[in-house]
Amino acid sequence: MTDPTLEDVERRLDRVTDLEEEAAVSVLRGLREDLQALGNDPDVDEQTRQELETQLDQHVRAVTEREAYEGELGAAMNPEDEDAP
């Protein structure tokens, strides 16, 4: 397998929003590793790499918030569940 490029990372990051939570987390972890590895490459545009890292952080927050919202929604729909507020 070839080393990832910033374009590869950007493409995969764009598709992560369509994934289920568990798959999205897995992809995001891999993307974080790729971005860290690219940070050691002197030929990589550091500004673009940092912008992608910021987008990655935003996706992580979105997945976390989506998971929390769905958990709260499930508890609200099943008030007899022990996790219900």
N, CA, C and O atoms as a printed pandas DataFrame, in Angstrom:
     atom_number atom_name residue_name chain_id  residue_number  x_coord  y_coord  z_coord
0              1         N          MET        A               1    0.849   -1.187    0.000
1              2        CA          MET        A               1    0.000    0.000    0.000
2              3         C          MET        A               1    0.884    1.237    0.000
3              4         O          MET        A               1    1.924    1.270    0.658
4              5         N          THR        A               2    0.468    2.238   -0.732
5              6        CA          THR        A               2    1.253    3.464   -0.811
6              7         C          THR        A               2    0.949    4.354    0.380
7              8         O          THR        A               2   -0.087    4.212    1.030
8              9         N          ASP        A               3    1.857    5.265    0.657
9             10        CA          ASP        A               3    1.648    6.212    1.743
10            11         C          ASP        A               3    0.495    7.136    1.383
11            12         O          ASP        A               3    0.322    7.498    0.219
12            13         N          PRO        A               4   -0.299    7.520    2.391
13            14        CA          PRO        A               4   -1.427    8.421    2.101
14            15         C          PRO        A               4   -0.947    9.818    1.740
15            16         O          PRO        A               4    0.124   10.258    2.156
16            17         N          THR        A               5   -1.757   10.490    0.968
17            18        CA          THR        A               5   -1.497   11.884    0.628
18            19         C          THR        A               5   -2.560   12.738    1.312
19            20         O          THR        A               5   -3.542   12.217    1.840
20            21         N          LEU        A               6   -2.358   14.041    1.298
21            22        CA          LEU        A               6   -3.375   14.929    1.850
22            23         C          LEU        A               6   -4.692   14.773    1.099
23            24         O          LEU        A               6   -5.763   14.872    1.699
24            25         N          GLU        A               7   -4.623   14.530   -0.197
25            26        CA          GLU        A               7   -5.835   14.342   -0.995
26            27         C          GLU        A               7   -6.574   13.085   -0.560
27            28         O          GLU        A               7   -7.803   13.077   -0.490
28            29         N          ASP        A               8   -5.822   12.010   -0.264
29            30        CA          ASP        A               8   -6.442   10.774    0.228
30            31         C          ASP        A               8   -7.169   11.026    1.542
31            32         O          ASP        A               8   -8.309   10.599    1.727
32            33         N          VAL        A               9   -6.500   11.722    2.444
33            34        CA          VAL        A               9   -7.084   12.021    3.748
34            35         C          VAL        A               9   -8.342   12.860    3.576
35            36         O          VAL        A               9   -9.363   12.591    4.208
36            37         N          GLU        A              10   -8.273   13.868    2.728
37            38        CA          GLU        A              10   -9.422   14.755    2.505
38            39         C          GLU        A              10  -10.612   13.982    1.939
39            40         O          GLU        A              10  -11.747   14.194    2.364
40            41         N          ARG        A              11  -10.361   13.096    0.993
41            42        CA          ARG        A              11  -11.413   12.292    0.375
42            43         C          ARG        A              11  -12.091   11.386    1.418
43            44         O          ARG        A              11  -13.317   11.301    1.478
44            45         N          ARG        A              12  -11.275   10.720    2.229
45            46        CA          ARG        A              12  -11.824    9.824    3.258
46            47         C          ARG        A              12  -12.561   10.621    4.333
47            48         O          ARG        A              12  -13.577   10.161    4.855
48            49         N          LEU        A              13  -12.068   11.790    4.662
49            50        CA          LEU        A              13  -12.711   12.632    5.668
50            51         C          LEU        A              13  -14.085   13.089    5.188
51            52         O          LEU        A              13  -15.022   13.170    5.982
52            53         N          ASP        A              14  -14.212   13.385    3.909
53            54        CA          ASP        A              14  -15.491   13.811    3.343
54            55         C          ASP        A              14  -16.541   12.695    3.405
55            56         O          ASP        A              14  -17.733   12.972    3.533
56            57         N          ARG        A              15  -16.106   11.455    3.318
57            58        CA          ARG        A              15  -17.048   10.329    3.310
58            59         C          ARG        A              15  -17.422    9.841    4.708
59            60         O          ARG        A              15  -18.371    9.069    4.849
60            61         N          VAL        A              16  -16.706   10.267    5.734
61            62        CA          VAL        A              16  -16.917    9.722    7.073
62            63         C          VAL        A              16  -18.288   10.068    7.649
63            64         O          VAL        A              16  -18.794    9.332    8.496
64            65         N          THR        A              17  -18.895   11.153    7.218
65            66        CA          THR        A              17  -20.192   11.551    7.768
66            67         C          THR        A              17  -21.298   10.573    7.384
67            68         O          THR        A              17  -22.333   10.526    8.049
68            69         N          ASP        A              18  -21.099    9.802    6.339
69            70        CA          ASP        A              18  -22.111    8.843    5.903
70            71         C          ASP        A              18  -22.008    7.504    6.626
71            72         O          ASP        A              18  -22.846    6.624    6.427
72            73         N          LEU        A              19  -20.988    7.346    7.462
73            74        CA          LEU        A              19  -20.752    6.067    8.116
74            75         C          LEU        A              19  -21.462    5.971    9.463
75            76         O          LEU        A              19  -21.748    6.979   10.110
76            77         N          GLU        A              20  -21.735    4.743    9.864
77            78        CA          GLU        A              20  -22.264    4.505   11.208
78            79         C          GLU        A              20  -21.186    4.885   12.211
79            80         O          GLU        A              20  -20.006    4.969   11.871
80            81         N          GLU        A              21  -21.604    5.111   13.449
81            82        CA          GLU        A              21  -20.697    5.640   14.476
82            83         C          GLU        A              21  -19.424    4.806   14.647
83            84         O          GLU        A              21  -18.325    5.360   14.660
84            85         N          GLU        A              22  -19.556    3.503   14.776
85            86        CA          GLU        A              22  -18.391    2.655   15.018
86            87         C          GLU        A              22  -17.411    2.703   13.846
87            88         O          GLU        A              22  -16.200    2.789   14.048
88            89         N          ALA        A              23  -17.931    2.646   12.636
89            90        CA          ALA        A              23  -17.081    2.717   11.445
90            91         C          ALA        A              23  -16.446    4.101   11.328
91            92         O          ALA        A              23  -15.277    4.221   10.961
92            93         N          ALA        A              24  -17.210    5.138   11.636
93            94        CA          ALA        A              24  -16.685    6.504   11.558
94            95         C          ALA        A              24  -15.530    6.693   12.530
95            96         O          ALA        A              24  -14.515    7.294   12.179
96            97         N          VAL        A              25  -15.678    6.189   13.741
97            98        CA          VAL        A              25  -14.610    6.316   14.740
98            99         C          VAL        A              25  -13.356    5.606   14.255
99           100         O          VAL        A              25  -12.251    6.129   14.398
100          101         N          SER        A              26  -13.516    4.434   13.690
101          102        CA          SER        A              26  -12.371    3.679   13.180
102          103         C          SER        A              26  -11.646    4.438   12.065
103          104         O          SER        A              26  -10.418    4.528   12.060
104          105         N          VAL        A              27  -12.416    4.977   11.130
105          106        CA          VAL        A              27  -11.829    5.745   10.022
106          107         C          VAL        A              27  -11.136    6.990   10.561
107          108         O          VAL        A              27  -10.032    7.321   10.127
108          109         N          LEU        A              28  -11.770    7.679   11.495
109          110        CA          LEU        A              28  -11.179    8.899   12.048
110          111         C          LEU        A              28   -9.870    8.618   12.771
111          112         O          LEU        A              28   -8.932    9.411   12.687
112          113         N          ARG        A              29   -9.799    7.510   13.472
113          114        CA          ARG        A              29   -8.534    7.141   14.132
114          115         C          ARG        A              29   -7.435    6.935   13.095
115          116         O          ARG        A              29   -6.310    7.406   13.263
116          117         N          GLY        A              30   -7.778    6.223   12.019
117          118        CA          GLY        A              30   -6.805    5.995   10.957
118          119         C          GLY        A              30   -6.368    7.284   10.293
119          120         O          GLY        A              30   -5.193    7.462    9.971
120          121         N          LEU        A              31   -7.317    8.182   10.090
121          122        CA          LEU        A              31   -6.993    9.472    9.475
122          123         C          LEU        A              31   -6.081   10.296   10.378
123          124         O          LEU        A              31   -5.177   10.977    9.893
124          125         N          ARG        A              32   -6.312   10.237   11.683
125          126        CA          ARG        A              32   -5.444   10.976   12.616
126          127         C          ARG        A              32   -4.006   10.458   12.513
127          128         O          ARG        A              32   -3.057   11.242   12.491
128          129         N          GLU        A              33   -3.855    9.144   12.451
129          130        CA          GLU        A              33   -2.519    8.551   12.296
130          131         C          GLU        A              33   -1.879    8.982   10.981
131          132         O          GLU        A              33   -0.692    9.306   10.938
132          133         N          ASP        A              34   -2.668    8.986    9.908
133          134        CA          ASP        A              34   -2.149    9.409    8.604
134          135         C          ASP        A              34   -1.682   10.865    8.648
135          136         O          ASP        A              34   -0.614   11.200    8.137
136          137         N          LEU        A              35   -2.496   11.723    9.263
137          138        CA          LEU        A              35   -2.120   13.142    9.339
138          139         C          LEU        A              35   -0.866   13.345   10.182
139          140         O          LEU        A              35   -0.031   14.189    9.860
140          141         N          GLN        A              36   -0.734   12.583   11.249
141          142        CA          GLN        A              36    0.478   12.687   12.063
142          143         C          GLN        A              36    1.700   12.237   11.269
143          144         O          GLN        A              36    2.758   12.862   11.343
144          145         N          ALA        A              37    1.554   11.160   10.516
145          146        CA          ALA        A              37    2.667   10.679    9.689
146          147         C          ALA        A              37    3.019   11.703    8.616
147          148         O          ALA        A              37    4.195   11.920    8.324
148          149         N          LEU        A              38    2.011   12.327    8.034
149          150        CA          LEU        A              38    2.264   13.334    7.003
150          151         C          LEU        A              38    2.942   14.571    7.588
151          152         O          LEU        A              38    3.608   15.312    6.865
152          153         N          GLY        A              39    2.780   14.797    8.881
153          154        CA          GLY        A              39    3.430   15.930    9.535
154          155         C          GLY        A              39    4.944   15.813    9.537
155          156         O          GLY        A              39    5.649   16.807    9.708
156          157         N          ASN        A              40    5.444   14.594    9.347
157          158        CA          ASN        A              40    6.891   14.361    9.304
158          159         C          ASN        A              40    7.466   14.465    7.893
159          160         O          ASN        A              40    8.680   14.377    7.707
160          161         N          ASP        A              41    6.605   14.649    6.910
161          162        CA          ASP        A              41    7.028   14.718    5.510
162          163         C          ASP        A              41    7.288   16.179    5.132
163          164         O          ASP        A              41    6.358   16.986    5.146
164          165         N          PRO        A              42    8.520   16.530    4.799
165          166        CA          PRO        A              42    8.830   17.928    4.480
166          167         C          PRO        A              42    8.173   18.425    3.190
167          168         O          PRO        A              42    8.110   19.632    2.958
168          169         N          ASP        A              43    7.682   17.505    2.349
169          170        CA          ASP        A              43    7.055   17.900    1.088
170          171         C          ASP        A              43    5.557   18.185    1.231
171          172         O          ASP        A              43    4.907   18.593    0.268
172          173         N          VAL        A              44    5.015   17.970    2.425
173          174        CA          VAL        A              44    3.586   18.166    2.647
174          175         C          VAL        A              44    3.323   19.609    3.051
175          176         O          VAL        A              44    4.045   20.182    3.867
176          177         N          ASP        A              45    2.274   20.188    2.465
177          178        CA          ASP        A              45    1.858   21.552    2.807
178          179         C          ASP        A              45    1.299   21.536    4.228
179          180         O          ASP        A              45    0.216   21.004    4.470
180          181         N          GLU        A              46    2.036   22.114    5.151
181          182        CA          GLU        A              46    1.677   22.068    6.566
182          183         C          GLU        A              46    0.359   22.786    6.849
183          184         O          GLU        A              46   -0.409   22.340    7.701
184          185         N          GLN        A              47    0.088   23.867    6.166
185          186        CA          GLN        A              47   -1.159   24.588    6.388
186          187         C          GLN        A              47   -2.357   23.712    6.016
187          188         O          GLN        A              47   -3.330   23.641    6.766
188          189         N          THR        A              48   -2.289   23.052    4.875
189          190        CA          THR        A              48   -3.371   22.165    4.450
190          191         C          THR        A              48   -3.511   21.004    5.422
191          192         O          THR        A              48   -4.629   20.598    5.742
192          193         N          ARG        A              49   -2.401   20.468    5.893
193          194        CA          ARG        A              49   -2.434   19.359    6.842
194          195         C          ARG        A              49   -3.123   19.792    8.133
195          196         O          ARG        A              49   -3.930   19.048    8.691
196          197         N          GLN        A              50   -2.806   20.985    8.601
197          198        CA          GLN        A              50   -3.424   21.486    9.828
198          199         C          GLN        A              50   -4.922   21.752    9.631
199          200         O          GLN        A              50   -5.719   21.516   10.539
200          201         N          GLU        A              51   -5.298   22.237    8.462
201          202        CA          GLU        A              51   -6.715   22.459    8.165
202          203         C          GLU        A              51   -7.476   21.132    8.186
203          204         O          GLU        A              51   -8.586   21.054    8.713
204          205         N          LEU        A              52   -6.878   20.102    7.615
205          206        CA          LEU        A              52   -7.504   18.782    7.635
206          207         C          LEU        A              52   -7.595   18.237    9.056
207          208         O          LEU        A              52   -8.567   17.571    9.412
208          209         N          GLU        A              53   -6.588   18.521    9.857
209          210        CA          GLU        A              53   -6.612   18.091   11.254
210          211         C          GLU        A              53   -7.755   18.779   12.007
211          212         O          GLU        A              53   -8.417   18.160   12.840
212          213         N          THR        A              54   -7.981   20.054   11.710
213          214        CA          THR        A              54   -9.099   20.785   12.317
214          215         C          THR        A              54  -10.425   20.172   11.884
215          216         O          THR        A              54  -11.321   19.989   12.708
216          217         N          GLN        A              55  -10.557   19.856   10.606
217          218        CA          GLN        A              55  -11.778   19.214   10.112
218          219         C          GLN        A              55  -11.985   17.860   10.785
219          220         O          GLN        A              55  -13.109   17.493   11.128
220          221         N          LEU        A              56  -10.899   17.127   10.969
221          222        CA          LEU        A              56  -10.967   15.831   11.633
222          223         C          LEU        A              56  -11.505   15.995   13.052
223          224         O          LEU        A              56  -12.372   15.233   13.479
224          225         N          ASP        A              57  -10.999   16.980   13.778
225          226        CA          ASP        A              57  -11.469   17.244   15.139
226          227         C          ASP        A              57  -12.959   17.571   15.140
227          228         O          ASP        A              57  -13.686   17.146   16.038
228          229         N          GLN        A              58  -13.417   18.323   14.141
229          230        CA          GLN        A              58  -14.833   18.671   14.039
230          231         C          GLN        A              58  -15.676   17.418   13.796
231          232         O          GLN        A              58  -16.761   17.281   14.361
232          233         N          HIS        A              59  -15.186   16.514   12.970
233          234        CA          HIS        A              59  -15.898   15.263   12.708
234          235         C          HIS        A              59  -15.972   14.406   13.970
235          236         O          HIS        A              59  -16.999   13.785   14.246
236          237         N          VAL        A              60  -14.890   14.375   14.727
237          238        CA          VAL        A              60  -14.888   13.607   15.975
238          239         C          VAL        A              60  -15.958   14.162   16.914
239          240         O          VAL        A              60  -16.716   13.400   17.513
240          241         N          ARG        A              61  -16.019   15.482   17.042
241          242        CA          ARG        A              61  -17.044   16.101   17.895
242          243         C          ARG        A              61  -18.445   15.785   17.375
243          244         O          ARG        A              61  -19.344   15.501   18.166
244          245         N          ALA        A              62  -18.639   15.829   16.072
245          246        CA          ALA        A              62  -19.955   15.553   15.490
246          247         C          ALA        A              62  -20.386   14.117   15.775
247          248         O          ALA        A              62  -21.543   13.874   16.118
248          249         N          VAL        A              63  -19.472   13.174   15.635
249          250        CA          VAL        A              63  -19.797   11.774   15.907
250          251         C          VAL        A              63  -20.125   11.595   17.388
251          252         O          VAL        A              63  -21.069   10.886   17.735
252          253         N          THR        A              64  -19.357   12.228   18.250
253          254        CA          THR        A              64  -19.598   12.135   19.691
254          255         C          THR        A              64  -20.944   12.740   20.061
255          256         O          THR        A              64  -21.689   12.166   20.855
256          257         N          GLU        A              65  -21.256   13.892   19.489
257          258        CA          GLU        A              65  -22.537   14.539   19.772
258          259         C          GLU        A              65  -23.699   13.727   19.220
259          260         O          GLU        A              65  -24.750   13.633   19.854
260          261         N          ARG        A              66  -23.515   13.146   18.052
261          262        CA          ARG        A              66  -24.568   12.322   17.447
262          263         C          ARG        A              66  -24.839   11.108   18.327
263          264         O          ARG        A              66  -25.991   10.733   18.545
264          265         N          GLU        A              67  -23.777   10.502   18.829
265          266        CA          GLU        A              67  -23.909    9.342   19.708
266          267         C          GLU        A              67  -24.651    9.727   20.999
267          268         O          GLU        A              67  -25.530    8.997   21.456
268          269         N          ALA        A              68  -24.293   10.865   21.573
269          270        CA          ALA        A              68  -24.942   11.316   22.803
270          271         C          ALA        A              68  -26.415   11.622   22.542
271          272         O          ALA        A              68  -27.276   11.259   23.343
272          273         N          TYR        A              69  -26.703   12.281   21.439
273          274        CA          TYR        A              69  -28.093   12.634   21.101
274          275         C          TYR        A              69  -28.927   11.375   20.914
275          276         O          TYR        A              69  -30.039   11.279   21.434
276          277         N          GLU        A              70  -28.391   10.406   20.168
277          278        CA          GLU        A              70  -29.132    9.177   19.917
278          279         C          GLU        A              70  -29.348    8.411   21.213
279          280         O          GLU        A              70  -30.390    7.778   21.385
280          281         N          GLY        A              71  -28.383    8.456   22.128
281          282        CA          GLY        A              71  -28.547    7.809   23.425
282          283         C          GLY        A              71  -29.648    8.464   24.232
283          284         O          GLY        A              71  -30.459    7.773   24.849
284          285         N          GLU        A              72  -29.690    9.777   24.236
285          286        CA          GLU        A              72  -30.734   10.505   24.959
286          287         C          GLU        A              72  -32.094   10.272   24.323
287          288         O          GLU        A              72  -33.093   10.123   25.027
288          289         N          LEU        A              73  -32.140   10.241   22.999
289          290        CA          LEU        A              73  -33.393   10.013   22.291
290          291         C          LEU        A              73  -33.929    8.627   22.602
291          292         O          LEU        A              73  -35.127    8.461   22.827
292          293         N          GLY        A              74  -33.061    7.640   22.617
293          294        CA          GLY        A              74  -33.469    6.276   22.940
294          295         C          GLY        A              74  -34.008    6.174   24.346
295          296         O          GLY        A              74  -35.001    5.485   24.579
296          297         N          ALA        A              75  -33.377    6.843   25.283
297          298        CA          ALA        A              75  -33.843    6.825   26.667
298          299         C          ALA        A              75  -35.187    7.529   26.784
299          300         O          ALA        A              75  -36.046    7.082   27.543
300          301         N          ALA        A              76  -35.387    8.609   26.059
301          302        CA          ALA        A              76  -36.650    9.338   26.112
302          303         C          ALA        A              76  -37.785    8.517   25.504
303          304         O          ALA        A              76  -38.930    8.611   25.947
304          305         N          MET        A              77  -37.467    7.714   24.495
305          306        CA          MET        A              77  -38.488    6.902   23.837
306          307         C          MET        A              77  -38.832    5.659   24.660
307          308         O          MET        A              77  -39.897    5.072   24.470
308          309         N          ASN        A              78  -37.957    5.257   25.559
309          310        CA          ASN        A              78  -38.159    4.082   26.403
310          311         C          ASN        A              78  -38.049    4.500   27.862
311          312         O          ASN        A              78  -37.047    4.196   28.508
312          313         N          PRO        A              79  -39.053    5.190   28.398
313          314        CA          PRO        A              79  -38.937    5.723   29.746
314          315         C          PRO        A              79  -38.799    4.669   30.832
315          316         O          PRO        A              79  -38.362    4.979   31.940
316          317         N          GLU        A              80  -39.166    3.426   30.532
317          318        CA          GLU        A              80  -38.988    2.376   31.535
318          319         C          GLU        A              80  -37.554    1.873   31.586
319          320         O          GLU        A              80  -37.175    1.155   32.511
320          321         N          ASP        A              81  -36.768    2.246   30.602
321          322        CA          ASP        A              81  -35.368    1.843   30.560
322          323         C          ASP        A              81  -34.640    2.492   31.728
323          324         O          ASP        A              81  -34.926    3.635   32.082
324          325         N          GLU        A              82  -33.718    1.782   32.316
325          326        CA          GLU        A              82  -33.000    2.305   33.492
326          327         C          GLU        A              82  -32.139    3.506   33.185
327          328         O          GLU        A              82  -31.753    4.224   34.106
328          329         N          ASP        A              83  -31.818    3.756   31.916
329          330        CA          ASP        A              83  -31.001    4.908   31.549
330          331         C          ASP        A              83  -31.835    6.163   31.318
331          332         O          ASP        A              83  -31.284    7.236   31.075
332          333         N          ALA        A              84  -33.134    6.040   31.391
333          334        CA          ALA        A              84  -33.991    7.197   31.129
334          335         C          ALA        A              84  -33.820    8.242   32.206
335          336         O          ALA        A              84  -33.630    7.907   33.375
336          337         N          PRO        A              85  -33.885    9.529   31.816
337          338        CA          PRO        A              85  -33.734   10.599   32.815
338          339         C          PRO        A              85  -34.910   10.688   33.755
339          340         O          PRO        A              85  -34.925   11.538   34.645
